[in-house]
Amino acid sequence: MKLSKEEIKHIADLARLELTEAELKKYGSQLSEVLTYIDQLKEVDTIDIEPTAQITGLENALREDVKEDWDKREVEEALSQAPNLEDGQIKVKRVLDNN
């Protein structure tokens, strides 16, 4: 599937990428090749194939969360490494706007 230069620019804009003309040509060509390969995969008959997420039998290894208290020395050591403390807690920069 060959993409036009305008389509490649549009995709780059959606991804908030500022690409040079050389990059547009290079990545556009690569993306077109990927889409051509995907078109080939669409031709495979999968009517009688059961959907499969993975085939190895792996399962998530979960464990129960357990709260472990630190002794006073461990707490003091951890807090001593913080760049900024306020009322015995680590103070960090605001990460959310009030807007």
Backbone atoms as SQL, in Angstrom:
CREATE TABLE atoms (id INTEGER PRIMARY KEY, chain TEXT, resi INTEGER, resn TEXT, atom TEXT, x REAL, y REAL, z REAL);
INSERT INTO atoms VALUES
  (1, 'A', 1, 'MET', 'N', 0.854, -1.171, 0.000),
  (2, 'A', 1, 'MET', 'CA', 0.000, 0.000, 0.000),
  (3, 'A', 1, 'MET', 'C', 0.898, 1.231, 0.000),
  (4, 'A', 2, 'LYS', 'N', 0.904, 1.938, -1.070),
  (5, 'A', 2, 'LYS', 'CA', 1.748, 3.119, -1.215),
  (6, 'A', 2, 'LYS', 'C', 1.024, 4.332, -0.631),
  (7, 'A', 3, 'LEU', 'N', 1.679, 5.000, 0.301),
  (8, 'A', 3, 'LEU', 'CA', 1.120, 6.203, 0.915),
  (9, 'A', 3, 'LEU', 'C', 1.589, 7.439, 0.161),
  (10, 'A', 4, 'SER', 'N', 0.708, 8.414, 0.055),
  (11, 'A', 4, 'SER', 'CA', 1.096, 9.673, -0.578),
  (12, 'A', 4, 'SER', 'C', 1.892, 10.520, 0.419),
  (13, 'A', 5, 'LYS', 'N', 2.593, 11.497, -0.086),
  (14, 'A', 5, 'LYS', 'CA', 3.378, 12.392, 0.769),
  (15, 'A', 5, 'LYS', 'C', 2.472, 13.118, 1.758),
  (16, 'A', 6, 'GLU', 'N', 1.267, 13.501, 1.316),
  (17, 'A', 6, 'GLU', 'CA', 0.322, 14.188, 2.196),
  (18, 'A', 6, 'GLU', 'C', -0.138, 13.275, 3.329),
  (19, 'A', 7, 'GLU', 'N', -0.364, 11.989, 3.024),
  (20, 'A', 7, 'GLU', 'CA', -0.764, 11.034, 4.061),
  (21, 'A', 7, 'GLU', 'C', 0.350, 10.839, 5.079),
  (22, 'A', 8, 'ILE', 'N', 1.574, 10.773, 4.600),
  (23, 'A', 8, 'ILE', 'CA', 2.716, 10.609, 5.507),
  (24, 'A', 8, 'ILE', 'C', 2.853, 11.830, 6.401),
  (25, 'A', 9, 'LYS', 'N', 2.711, 13.032, 5.824),
  (26, 'A', 9, 'LYS', 'CA', 2.773, 14.257, 6.628),
  (27, 'A', 9, 'LYS', 'C', 1.658, 14.272, 7.669),
  (28, 'A', 10, 'HIS', 'N', 0.461, 13.837, 7.269),
  (29, 'A', 10, 'HIS', 'CA', -0.675, 13.809, 8.194),
  (30, 'A', 10, 'HIS', 'C', -0.399, 12.860, 9.359),
  (31, 'A', 11, 'ILE', 'N', 0.127, 11.684, 9.057),
  (32, 'A', 11, 'ILE', 'CA', 0.456, 10.718, 10.108),
  (33, 'A', 11, 'ILE', 'C', 1.523, 11.293, 11.034),
  (34, 'A', 12, 'ALA', 'N', 2.526, 11.947, 10.471),
  (35, 'A', 12, 'ALA', 'CA', 3.581, 12.566, 11.286),
  (36, 'A', 12, 'ALA', 'C', 2.994, 13.652, 12.175),
  (37, 'A', 13, 'ASP', 'N', 2.071, 14.450, 11.634),
  (38, 'A', 13, 'ASP', 'CA', 1.420, 15.491, 12.440),
  (39, 'A', 13, 'ASP', 'C', 0.623, 14.881, 13.587),
  (40, 'A', 14, 'LEU', 'N', -0.098, 13.788, 13.306),
  (41, 'A', 14, 'LEU', 'CA', -0.865, 13.119, 14.356),
  (42, 'A', 14, 'LEU', 'C', 0.037, 12.613, 15.475),
  (43, 'A', 15, 'ALA', 'N', 1.234, 12.170, 15.092),
  (44, 'A', 15, 'ALA', 'CA', 2.207, 11.666, 16.067),
  (45, 'A', 15, 'ALA', 'C', 3.058, 12.790, 16.649),
  (46, 'A', 16, 'ARG', 'N', 2.767, 14.024, 16.222),
  (47, 'A', 16, 'ARG', 'CA', 3.507, 15.209, 16.670),
  (48, 'A', 16, 'ARG', 'C', 5.005, 15.071, 16.373),
  (49, 'A', 17, 'LEU', 'N', 5.292, 14.600, 15.154),
  (50, 'A', 17, 'LEU', 'CA', 6.670, 14.459, 14.706),
  (51, 'A', 17, 'LEU', 'C', 6.975, 15.533, 13.670),
  (52, 'A', 18, 'GLU', 'N', 8.078, 16.195, 13.839),
  (53, 'A', 18, 'GLU', 'CA', 8.531, 17.162, 12.852),
  (54, 'A', 18, 'GLU', 'C', 9.612, 16.486, 12.022),
  (55, 'A', 19, 'LEU', 'N', 9.253, 16.093, 10.796),
  (56, 'A', 19, 'LEU', 'CA', 10.171, 15.349, 9.958),
  (57, 'A', 19, 'LEU', 'C', 10.699, 16.211, 8.820),
  (58, 'A', 20, 'THR', 'N', 11.953, 16.003, 8.506),
  (59, 'A', 20, 'THR', 'CA', 12.541, 16.675, 7.355),
  (60, 'A', 20, 'THR', 'C', 12.039, 15.984, 6.082),
  (61, 'A', 21, 'GLU', 'N', 12.316, 16.588, 4.943),
  (62, 'A', 21, 'GLU', 'CA', 11.905, 15.979, 3.669),
  (63, 'A', 21, 'GLU', 'C', 12.548, 14.601, 3.502),
  (64, 'A', 22, 'ALA', 'N', 13.808, 14.482, 3.887),
  (65, 'A', 22, 'ALA', 'CA', 14.503, 13.192, 3.774),
  (66, 'A', 22, 'ALA', 'C', 13.851, 12.150, 4.693),
  (67, 'A', 23, 'GLU', 'N', 13.496, 12.568, 5.908),
  (68, 'A', 23, 'GLU', 'CA', 12.844, 11.643, 6.841),
  (69, 'A', 23, 'GLU', 'C', 11.460, 11.252, 6.343),
  (70, 'A', 24, 'LEU', 'N', 10.724, 12.209, 5.766),
  (71, 'A', 24, 'LEU', 'CA', 9.407, 11.895, 5.214),
  (72, 'A', 24, 'LEU', 'C', 9.526, 10.814, 4.143),
  (73, 'A', 25, 'LYS', 'N', 10.528, 10.953, 3.283),
  (74, 'A', 25, 'LYS', 'CA', 10.726, 9.981, 2.211),
  (75, 'A', 25, 'LYS', 'C', 11.120, 8.617, 2.786),
  (76, 'A', 26, 'LYS', 'N', 12.087, 8.625, 3.709),
  (77, 'A', 26, 'LYS', 'CA', 12.594, 7.375, 4.287),
  (78, 'A', 26, 'LYS', 'C', 11.506, 6.649, 5.081),
  (79, 'A', 27, 'TYR', 'N', 10.895, 7.345, 6.043),
  (80, 'A', 27, 'TYR', 'CA', 9.911, 6.697, 6.903),
  (81, 'A', 27, 'TYR', 'C', 8.622, 6.403, 6.153),
  (82, 'A', 28, 'GLY', 'N', 8.288, 7.247, 5.183),
  (83, 'A', 28, 'GLY', 'CA', 7.112, 6.988, 4.368),
  (84, 'A', 28, 'GLY', 'C', 7.267, 5.701, 3.578),
  (85, 'A', 29, 'SER', 'N', 8.448, 5.493, 3.035),
  (86, 'A', 29, 'SER', 'CA', 8.733, 4.269, 2.288),
  (87, 'A', 29, 'SER', 'C', 8.650, 3.051, 3.218),
  (88, 'A', 30, 'GLN', 'N', 9.224, 3.170, 4.401),
  (89, 'A', 30, 'GLN', 'CA', 9.198, 2.058, 5.357),
  (90, 'A', 30, 'GLN', 'C', 7.765, 1.748, 5.797),
  (91, 'A', 31, 'LEU', 'N', 6.982, 2.780, 6.080),
  (92, 'A', 31, 'LEU', 'CA', 5.604, 2.578, 6.506),
  (93, 'A', 31, 'LEU', 'C', 4.785, 1.950, 5.379),
  (94, 'A', 32, 'SER', 'N', 5.019, 2.378, 4.159),
  (95, 'A', 32, 'SER', 'CA', 4.319, 1.791, 3.021),
  (96, 'A', 32, 'SER', 'C', 4.642, 0.300, 2.901),
  (97, 'A', 33, 'GLU', 'N', 5.893, -0.078, 3.121),
  (98, 'A', 33, 'GLU', 'CA', 6.281, -1.489, 3.072),
  (99, 'A', 33, 'GLU', 'C', 5.578, -2.299, 4.161),
  (100, 'A', 34, 'VAL', 'N', 5.477, -1.732, 5.352),
  (101, 'A', 34, 'VAL', 'CA', 4.789, -2.422, 6.453),
  (102, 'A', 34, 'VAL', 'C', 3.322, -2.630, 6.093),
  (103, 'A', 35, 'LEU', 'N', 2.685, -1.605, 5.563),
  (104, 'A', 35, 'LEU', 'CA', 1.275, -1.716, 5.197),
  (105, 'A', 35, 'LEU', 'C', 1.061, -2.711, 4.056),
  (106, 'A', 36, 'THR', 'N', 2.010, -2.782, 3.133),
  (107, 'A', 36, 'THR', 'CA', 1.930, -3.773, 2.054),
  (108, 'A', 36, 'THR', 'C', 1.992, -5.179, 2.632),
  (109, 'A', 37, 'TYR', 'N', 2.865, -5.387, 3.626),
  (110, 'A', 37, 'TYR', 'CA', 2.965, -6.693, 4.277),
  (111, 'A', 37, 'TYR', 'C', 1.664, -7.032, 4.994),
  (112, 'A', 38, 'ILE', 'N', 1.075, -6.056, 5.668),
  (113, 'A', 38, 'ILE', 'CA', -0.192, -6.289, 6.371),
  (114, 'A', 38, 'ILE', 'C', -1.284, -6.656, 5.373),
  (115, 'A', 39, 'ASP', 'N', -1.286, -6.030, 4.202),
  (116, 'A', 39, 'ASP', 'CA', -2.251, -6.392, 3.164),
  (117, 'A', 39, 'ASP', 'C', -2.080, -7.857, 2.758),
  (118, 'A', 40, 'GLN', 'N', -0.844, -8.346, 2.699),
  (119, 'A', 40, 'GLN', 'CA', -0.607, -9.760, 2.380),
  (120, 'A', 40, 'GLN', 'C', -1.211, -10.659, 3.460),
  (121, 'A', 41, 'LEU', 'N', -1.087, -10.246, 4.719),
  (122, 'A', 41, 'LEU', 'CA', -1.629, -11.054, 5.817),
  (123, 'A', 41, 'LEU', 'C', -3.147, -11.130, 5.753),
  (124, 'A', 42, 'LYS', 'N', -3.789, -10.103, 5.223),
  (125, 'A', 42, 'LYS', 'CA', -5.252, -10.100, 5.103),
  (126, 'A', 42, 'LYS', 'C', -5.739, -11.188, 4.156),
  (127, 'A', 43, 'GLU', 'N', -4.879, -11.658, 3.270),
  (128, 'A', 43, 'GLU', 'CA', -5.257, -12.670, 2.296),
  (129, 'A', 43, 'GLU', 'C', -5.277, -14.076, 2.888),
  (130, 'A', 44, 'VAL', 'N', -4.718, -14.269, 4.078),
  (131, 'A', 44, 'VAL', 'CA', -4.658, -15.590, 4.700),
  (132, 'A', 44, 'VAL', 'C', -6.043, -15.971, 5.216),
  (133, 'A', 45, 'ASP', 'N', -6.476, -17.202, 4.909),
  (134, 'A', 45, 'ASP', 'CA', -7.770, -17.697, 5.353),
  (135, 'A', 45, 'ASP', 'C', -7.680, -18.102, 6.826),
  (136, 'A', 46, 'THR', 'N', -8.368, -17.385, 7.687),
  (137, 'A', 46, 'THR', 'CA', -8.341, -17.658, 9.128),
  (138, 'A', 46, 'THR', 'C', -9.726, -18.014, 9.664),
  (139, 'A', 47, 'ILE', 'N', -10.628, -18.407, 8.786),
  (140, 'A', 47, 'ILE', 'CA', -12.015, -18.692, 9.183),
  (141, 'A', 47, 'ILE', 'C', -12.074, -19.757, 10.279),
  (142, 'A', 48, 'ASP', 'N', -11.357, -20.865, 10.121),
  (143, 'A', 48, 'ASP', 'CA', -11.435, -21.976, 11.078),
  (144, 'A', 48, 'ASP', 'C', -10.327, -21.945, 12.123),
  (145, 'A', 49, 'ILE', 'N', -9.679, -20.809, 12.280),
  (146, 'A', 49, 'ILE', 'CA', -8.582, -20.695, 13.250),
  (147, 'A', 49, 'ILE', 'C', -9.105, -20.016, 14.512),
  (148, 'A', 50, 'GLU', 'N', -8.879, -20.679, 15.644),
  (149, 'A', 50, 'GLU', 'CA', -9.322, -20.131, 16.916),
  (150, 'A', 50, 'GLU', 'C', -8.407, -18.961, 17.328),
  (151, 'A', 51, 'PRO', 'N', -8.983, -17.849, 17.783),
  (152, 'A', 51, 'PRO', 'CA', -8.155, -16.726, 18.223),
  (153, 'A', 51, 'PRO', 'C', -7.230, -17.148, 19.364),
  (154, 'A', 52, 'THR', 'N', -5.986, -16.712, 19.286),
  (155, 'A', 52, 'THR', 'CA', -4.991, -17.099, 20.273),
  (156, 'A', 52, 'THR', 'C', -4.175, -15.880, 20.687),
  (157, 'A', 53, 'ALA', 'N', -4.053, -15.658, 21.985),
  (158, 'A', 53, 'ALA', 'CA', -3.238, -14.553, 22.475),
  (159, 'A', 53, 'ALA', 'C', -1.773, -14.973, 22.587),
  (160, 'A', 54, 'GLN', 'N', -1.544, -16.204, 23.019),
  (161, 'A', 54, 'GLN', 'CA', -0.190, -16.740, 23.107),
  (162, 'A', 54, 'GLN', 'C', -0.288, -18.254, 23.155),
  (163, 'A', 55, 'ILE', 'N', 0.791, -18.921, 22.809),
  (164, 'A', 55, 'ILE', 'CA', 0.715, -20.382, 22.678),
  (165, 'A', 55, 'ILE', 'C', 1.626, -21.138, 23.642),
  (166, 'A', 56, 'THR', 'N', 2.342, -20.436, 24.496),
  (167, 'A', 56, 'THR', 'CA', 3.330, -21.108, 25.340),
  (168, 'A', 56, 'THR', 'C', 2.758, -21.614, 26.652),
  (169, 'A', 57, 'GLY', 'N', 1.548, -21.214, 26.993),
  (170, 'A', 57, 'GLY', 'CA', 0.970, -21.631, 28.269),
  (171, 'A', 57, 'GLY', 'C', 1.415, -20.780, 29.442),
  (172, 'A', 58, 'LEU', 'N', 2.104, -19.676, 29.160),
  (173, 'A', 58, 'LEU', 'CA', 2.543, -18.813, 30.241),
  (174, 'A', 58, 'LEU', 'C', 1.341, -18.158, 30.929),
  (175, 'A', 59, 'GLU', 'N', 1.465, -17.955, 32.207),
  (176, 'A', 59, 'GLU', 'CA', 0.433, -17.270, 32.968),
  (177, 'A', 59, 'GLU', 'C', 1.095, -16.196, 33.807),
  (178, 'A', 60, 'ASN', 'N', 0.309, -15.198, 34.196),
  (179, 'A', 60, 'ASN', 'CA', 0.846, -14.154, 35.055),
  (180, 'A', 60, 'ASN', 'C', 1.261, -14.742, 36.396),
  (181, 'A', 61, 'ALA', 'N', 2.425, -14.349, 36.853),
  (182, 'A', 61, 'ALA', 'CA', 2.898, -14.770, 38.167),
  (183, 'A', 61, 'ALA', 'C', 2.513, -13.677, 39.152),
  (184, 'A', 62, 'LEU', 'N', 1.455, -13.912, 39.881),
  (185, 'A', 62, 'LEU', 'CA', 0.943, -12.898, 40.803),
  (186, 'A', 62, 'LEU', 'C', 1.288, -13.272, 42.231),
  (187, 'A', 63, 'ARG', 'N', 1.436, -12.261, 43.038),
  (188, 'A', 63, 'ARG', 'CA', 1.624, -12.487, 44.470),
  (189, 'A', 63, 'ARG', 'C', 0.764, -11.488, 45.214),
  (190, 'A', 64, 'GLU', 'N', 0.424, -11.813, 46.396),
  (191, 'A', 64, 'GLU', 'CA', -0.402, -10.933, 47.208),
  (192, 'A', 64, 'GLU', 'C', 0.454, -9.776, 47.726),
  (193, 'A', 65, 'ASP', 'N', -0.104, -8.579, 47.702),
  (194, 'A', 65, 'ASP', 'CA', 0.604, -7.431, 48.248),
  (195, 'A', 65, 'ASP', 'C', 0.652, -7.546, 49.763),
  (196, 'A', 66, 'VAL', 'N', 1.841, -7.364, 50.285),
  (197, 'A', 66, 'VAL', 'CA', 2.018, -7.440, 51.730),
  (198, 'A', 66, 'VAL', 'C', 2.717, -6.169, 52.191),
  (199, 'A', 67, 'LYS', 'N', 2.112, -5.472, 53.123),
  (200, 'A', 67, 'LYS', 'CA', 2.711, -4.255, 53.661),
  (201, 'A', 67, 'LYS', 'C', 3.782, -4.654, 54.671),
  (202, 'A', 68, 'GLU', 'N', 4.974, -4.092, 54.471),
  (203, 'A', 68, 'GLU', 'CA', 6.060, -4.351, 55.408),
  (204, 'A', 68, 'GLU', 'C', 6.490, -3.021, 56.016),
  (205, 'A', 69, 'ASP', 'N', 6.457, -2.936, 57.314),
  (206, 'A', 69, 'ASP', 'CA', 6.859, -1.707, 57.997),
  (207, 'A', 69, 'ASP', 'C', 8.375, -1.602, 58.039),
  (208, 'A', 70, 'TRP', 'N', 8.860, -0.366, 57.888),
  (209, 'A', 70, 'TRP', 'CA', 10.285, -0.098, 58.010),
  (210, 'A', 70, 'TRP', 'C', 10.573, 0.291, 59.450),
  (211, 'A', 71, 'ASP', 'N', 11.770, -0.057, 59.928),
  (212, 'A', 71, 'ASP', 'CA', 12.120, 0.421, 61.260),
  (213, 'A', 71, 'ASP', 'C', 12.541, 1.891, 61.150),
  (214, 'A', 72, 'LYS', 'N', 12.617, 2.544, 62.275),
  (215, 'A', 72, 'LYS', 'CA', 12.864, 3.988, 62.317),
  (216, 'A', 72, 'LYS', 'C', 14.163, 4.363, 61.600),
  (217, 'A', 73, 'ARG', 'N', 15.207, 3.558, 61.730),
  (218, 'A', 73, 'ARG', 'CA', 16.487, 3.842, 61.092),
  (219, 'A', 73, 'ARG', 'C', 16.361, 3.820, 59.569),
  (220, 'A', 74, 'GLU', 'N', 15.610, 2.841, 59.035),
  (221, 'A', 74, 'GLU', 'CA', 15.423, 2.763, 57.584),
  (222, 'A', 74, 'GLU', 'C', 14.658, 3.978, 57.054),
  (223, 'A', 75, 'VAL', 'N', 13.659, 4.409, 57.787),
  (224, 'A', 75, 'VAL', 'CA', 12.879, 5.582, 57.383),
  (225, 'A', 75, 'VAL', 'C', 13.761, 6.821, 57.378),
  (226, 'A', 76, 'GLU', 'N', 14.541, 7.009, 58.439),
  (227, 'A', 76, 'GLU', 'CA', 15.431, 8.172, 58.524),
  (228, 'A', 76, 'GLU', 'C', 16.467, 8.157, 57.401),
  (229, 'A', 77, 'GLU', 'N', 17.001, 6.982, 57.083),
  (230, 'A', 77, 'GLU', 'CA', 17.993, 6.873, 56.016),
  (231, 'A', 77, 'GLU', 'C', 17.374, 7.223, 54.651),
  (232, 'A', 78, 'ALA', 'N', 16.177, 6.725, 54.405),
  (233, 'A', 78, 'ALA', 'CA', 15.511, 7.018, 53.127),
  (234, 'A', 78, 'ALA', 'C', 15.200, 8.498, 53.011),
  (235, 'A', 79, 'LEU', 'N', 14.667, 9.098, 54.072),
  (236, 'A', 79, 'LEU', 'CA', 14.317, 10.522, 54.043),
  (237, 'A', 79, 'LEU', 'C', 15.550, 11.412, 53.954),
  (238, 'A', 80, 'SER', 'N', 16.675, 10.938, 54.480),
  (239, 'A', 80, 'SER', 'CA', 17.899, 11.746, 54.427),
  (240, 'A', 80, 'SER', 'C', 18.409, 11.892, 52.996),
  (241, 'A', 81, 'GLN', 'N', 17.984, 11.005, 52.098),
  (242, 'A', 81, 'GLN', 'CA', 18.422, 11.054, 50.709),
  (243, 'A', 81, 'GLN', 'C', 17.512, 11.899, 49.826),
  (244, 'A', 82, 'ALA', 'N', 16.382, 12.359, 50.375),
  (245, 'A', 82, 'ALA', 'CA', 15.438, 13.164, 49.598),
  (246, 'A', 82, 'ALA', 'C', 15.969, 14.588, 49.463),
  (247, 'A', 83, 'PRO', 'N', 15.830, 15.184, 48.274),
  (248, 'A', 83, 'PRO', 'CA', 16.331, 16.542, 48.071),
  (249, 'A', 83, 'PRO', 'C', 15.500, 17.604, 48.784),
  (250, 'A', 84, 'ASN', 'N', 14.215, 17.310, 49.056),
  (251, 'A', 84, 'ASN', 'CA', 13.339, 18.320, 49.640),
  (252, 'A', 84, 'ASN', 'C', 12.318, 17.640, 50.549),
  (253, 'A', 85, 'LEU', 'N', 12.278, 18.037, 51.805),
  (254, 'A', 85, 'LEU', 'CA', 11.334, 17.463, 52.767),
  (255, 'A', 85, 'LEU', 'C', 10.396, 18.558, 53.278),
  (256, 'A', 86, 'GLU', 'N', 9.170, 18.133, 53.613),
  (257, 'A', 86, 'GLU', 'CA', 8.212, 19.040, 54.246),
  (258, 'A', 86, 'GLU', 'C', 7.364, 18.222, 55.214),
  (259, 'A', 87, 'ASP', 'N', 7.385, 18.577, 56.479),
  (260, 'A', 87, 'ASP', 'CA', 6.630, 17.876, 57.524),
  (261, 'A', 87, 'ASP', 'C', 6.915, 16.370, 57.541),
  (262, 'A', 88, 'GLY', 'N', 8.200, 16.010, 57.369),
  (263, 'A', 88, 'GLY', 'CA', 8.595, 14.610, 57.439),
  (264, 'A', 88, 'GLY', 'C', 8.239, 13.791, 56.212),
  (265, 'A', 89, 'GLN', 'N', 7.835, 14.473, 55.124),
  (266, 'A', 89, 'GLN', 'CA', 7.500, 13.768, 53.889),
  (267, 'A', 89, 'GLN', 'C', 8.312, 14.348, 52.740),
  (268, 'A', 90, 'ILE', 'N', 8.519, 13.522, 51.713),
  (269, 'A', 90, 'ILE', 'CA', 9.258, 13.980, 50.545),
  (270, 'A', 90, 'ILE', 'C', 8.367, 14.904, 49.732),
  (271, 'A', 91, 'LYS', 'N', 8.879, 16.107, 49.461),
  (272, 'A', 91, 'LYS', 'CA', 8.131, 17.073, 48.675),
  (273, 'A', 91, 'LYS', 'C', 8.613, 16.999, 47.227),
  (274, 'A', 92, 'VAL', 'N', 7.654, 16.873, 46.284),
  (275, 'A', 92, 'VAL', 'CA', 7.983, 16.780, 44.862),
  (276, 'A', 92, 'VAL', 'C', 7.302, 17.916, 44.119),
  (277, 'A', 93, 'LYS', 'N', 7.767, 18.162, 42.889),
  (278, 'A', 93, 'LYS', 'CA', 7.167, 19.197, 42.058),
  (279, 'A', 93, 'LYS', 'C', 5.756, 18.795, 41.664),
  (280, 'A', 94, 'ARG', 'N', 4.907, 19.784, 41.485),
  (281, 'A', 94, 'ARG', 'CA', 3.542, 19.564, 41.038),
  (282, 'A', 94, 'ARG', 'C', 3.560, 18.947, 39.636),
  (283, 'A', 95, 'VAL', 'N', 2.762, 17.908, 39.424),
  (284, 'A', 95, 'VAL', 'CA', 2.740, 17.280, 38.111),
  (285, 'A', 95, 'VAL', 'C', 1.420, 17.490, 37.383),
  (286, 'A', 96, 'LEU', 'N', 0.431, 18.051, 38.048),
  (287, 'A', 96, 'LEU', 'CA', -0.864, 18.302, 37.431),
  (288, 'A', 96, 'LEU', 'C', -1.172, 19.785, 37.466),
  (289, 'A', 97, 'ASP', 'N', -1.793, 20.281, 36.426),
  (290, 'A', 97, 'ASP', 'CA', -2.232, 21.660, 36.386),
  (291, 'A', 97, 'ASP', 'C', -3.578, 21.801, 37.073),
  (292, 'A', 98, 'ASN', 'N', -3.903, 22.989, 37.532),
  (293, 'A', 98, 'ASN', 'CA', -5.185, 23.245, 38.158),
  (294, 'A', 98, 'ASN', 'C', -6.244, 23.648, 37.142),
  (295, 'A', 99, 'ASN', 'N', -5.930, 23.556, 35.864),
  (296, 'A', 99, 'ASN', 'CA', -6.882, 23.980, 34.834),
  (297, 'A', 99, 'ASN', 'C', -8.025, 23.028, 34.695);
